[in-house]
């Protein structure tokens, strides 16, 4: 089995069905599913700006020419300091195949090339070992545990924060 060709591209109208699935199918995005959401919200957002906003955006992750999932980034910061927080959701058939870490590394490269931020961060769950490995392979470093940072599945849960700085080494084999 050869290496999959992974690329990022803007959301197209044909991707809206997949984005609706992410907000209406329990468990499709794994541990991050937080309950049913408005199924029409993806189409409304796409009509506004094609998911390419100033403070938050989404792109489609393609693997071998097929939509495999999506990535998002949102502005965060304190005072004049601004940085990006990224997230990824892959369809189950594409997990564990090297798509995620490559997409995360590519998005960091894109954001460092086209925006002046110094920091990109990502959160994951303590039990999500696959995502922890993916982030590390994409050049992120574990910074620490945020206790009781999100409410999911009826309880407050810890989150592990990772970051990648502009000055960090670029991950090999992307």
C-alpha positions as CSV (number, residue, x, y, z in Angstrom):
1,X,0.0,0.0,0.0
2,X,1.5,3.3,-1.1
3,X,1.3,6.7,0.6
4,X,-2.0,8.5,0.2
5,X,-2.0,11.9,-1.6
6,X,-3.4,14.3,1.0
7,X,-4.4,17.9,0.2
8,X,-6.5,20.7,1.6
9,X,-9.0,22.6,-0.4
10,X,-11.9,25.1,0.1
11,X,-15.3,23.7,1.0
12,X,-17.5,23.2,-2.1
13,X,-21.3,23.0,-2.2
14,X,-21.0,19.2,-2.7
15,X,-19.3,18.9,0.7
16,X,-22.3,20.2,2.6
17,X,-23.8,16.7,2.9
18,X,-20.7,15.5,4.8
19,X,-20.7,18.6,7.0
20,X,-24.4,18.0,7.9
21,X,-23.4,14.4,8.8
22,X,-20.9,15.7,11.3
23,X,-23.6,17.6,13.2
24,X,-26.4,15.0,13.0
25,X,-24.8,11.5,13.3
26,X,-24.0,10.5,16.8
27,X,-20.4,9.3,17.1
28,X,-19.3,10.1,13.6
29,X,-16.7,12.5,14.8
30,X,-15.8,10.3,17.7
31,X,-15.2,11.7,21.2
32,X,-16.0,15.3,20.1
33,X,-19.7,14.7,19.3
34,X,-21.6,17.1,21.6
35,X,-25.1,16.3,20.6
36,X,-27.4,17.1,17.7
37,X,-26.9,20.5,16.0
38,X,-28.7,22.5,13.4
39,X,-28.5,20.4,10.1
40,X,-29.0,23.6,8.0
41,X,-26.2,25.6,9.7
42,X,-23.5,24.3,7.2
43,X,-25.5,25.5,4.2
44,X,-26.1,28.9,5.8
45,X,-22.5,29.4,6.7
46,X,-21.3,28.3,3.2
47,X,-23.7,30.9,1.7
48,X,-22.1,33.6,3.8
49,X,-18.4,33.1,3.1
50,X,-17.8,29.6,1.8
51,X,-16.4,28.8,5.3
52,X,-13.4,31.1,4.7
53,X,-13.9,33.8,7.4
54,X,-11.6,36.2,9.0
55,X,-11.8,34.7,12.5
56,X,-12.7,31.1,11.7
57,X,-12.6,28.9,8.7
58,X,-12.9,25.4,7.4
59,X,-11.3,23.4,4.6
60,X,-11.9,19.9,3.3
61,X,-9.2,17.2,3.7
62,X,-8.9,15.2,0.6
63,X,-7.2,11.8,0.4
64,X,-6.5,10.4,-3.0
65,X,-9.1,12.8,-4.5
66,X,-11.9,11.9,-2.0
67,X,-13.3,14.1,0.7
68,X,-12.0,12.4,3.9
69,X,-13.0,15.0,6.4
70,X,-12.5,18.6,7.4
71,X,-10.2,20.9,9.3
72,X,-11.1,24.1,11.1
73,X,-9.2,27.0,12.6
74,X,-10.4,29.8,14.9
75,X,-8.7,32.9,16.3
76,X,-7.9,32.9,20.0
77,X,-5.8,35.3,22.0
78,X,-5.3,37.6,24.9
79,X,-5.1,41.4,24.3
80,X,-3.0,42.0,21.1
81,X,-1.7,38.5,21.1
82,X,-3.6,36.3,18.6
83,X,-3.1,32.7,17.6
84,X,-5.0,29.9,15.9
85,X,-6.7,26.9,17.4
86,X,-7.2,24.1,14.9
87,X,-9.4,21.0,14.8
88,X,-9.8,18.0,12.6
89,X,-12.7,15.6,11.9
90,X,-12.1,12.6,9.6
91,X,-14.6,10.1,8.4
92,X,-14.0,6.7,10.0
93,X,-12.7,5.0,6.8
94,X,-9.8,7.5,6.7
95,X,-8.6,7.3,10.3
96,X,-5.4,5.5,11.1
97,X,-4.0,5.9,7.6
98,X,-1.7,8.9,8.0
99,X,-4.2,11.4,6.6
100,X,-4.7,13.3,9.9
101,X,-1.1,14.2,10.7
102,X,-0.3,15.2,7.2
103,X,-3.4,17.4,7.0
104,X,-2.5,19.0,10.4
105,X,1.0,19.7,9.2
106,X,-0.2,21.2,5.9
107,X,-2.7,23.4,7.7
108,X,0.0,24.7,10.0
109,X,2.2,25.4,7.0
110,X,-0.7,27.3,5.3
111,X,-1.4,29.4,8.4
112,X,2.2,30.2,9.1
113,X,2.6,31.2,5.4
114,X,-0.5,33.4,5.1
115,X,-1.0,34.8,8.6
116,X,1.4,36.5,11.0
117,X,0.7,34.2,14.0
118,X,3.5,32.7,16.1
119,X,1.4,29.9,17.7
120,X,-1.1,27.3,16.6
121,X,-2.8,25.1,19.3
122,X,-5.0,22.0,19.3
123,X,-6.8,20.1,22.1
124,X,-7.5,16.4,22.4
125,X,-8.9,14.0,25.0
126,X,-6.5,12.1,27.3
127,X,-7.8,8.8,25.9
128,X,-7.4,9.7,22.2
129,X,-3.9,8.2,21.8
130,X,-4.2,8.2,18.0
131,X,-4.8,12.0,17.9
132,X,-1.9,12.6,20.4
133,X,0.4,10.7,18.1
134,X,-0.9,12.5,15.0
135,X,-0.3,15.9,16.6
136,X,3.2,15.0,17.6
137,X,4.0,13.7,14.2
138,X,2.7,17.0,12.7
139,X,5.2,18.9,14.9
140,X,3.1,19.7,17.9
141,X,4.3,19.5,21.5
142,X,2.2,18.6,24.6
143,X,1.9,21.6,26.8
144,X,-0.2,20.3,29.6
145,X,-3.6,19.2,30.9
146,X,-6.5,21.6,31.3
147,X,-8.7,20.2,34.0
148,X,-12.5,20.0,33.5
149,X,-12.3,22.2,30.3
150,X,-15.3,20.8,28.4
151,X,-18.7,19.2,29.2
152,X,-19.3,16.1,27.0
153,X,-21.4,13.0,27.5
154,X,-22.8,14.2,30.9
155,X,-19.5,15.1,32.6
156,X,-16.8,17.6,32.8
157,X,-13.7,16.3,31.0
158,X,-10.0,17.2,30.9
159,X,-8.3,18.3,27.7
160,X,-4.7,17.9,26.6
161,X,-3.3,21.1,25.0
162,X,-0.7,20.8,22.2
163,X,1.0,23.7,20.4
164,X,3.3,24.3,17.5
165,X,5.3,27.5,17.1
166,X,6.4,29.1,13.9
167,X,10.0,28.5,15.0
168,X,9.5,24.8,15.7
169,X,11.1,22.4,13.2
170,X,9.0,21.4,10.2
171,X,7.9,17.8,10.5
172,X,9.6,15.4,8.0
173,X,7.8,13.3,5.4
174,X,4.8,15.6,4.8
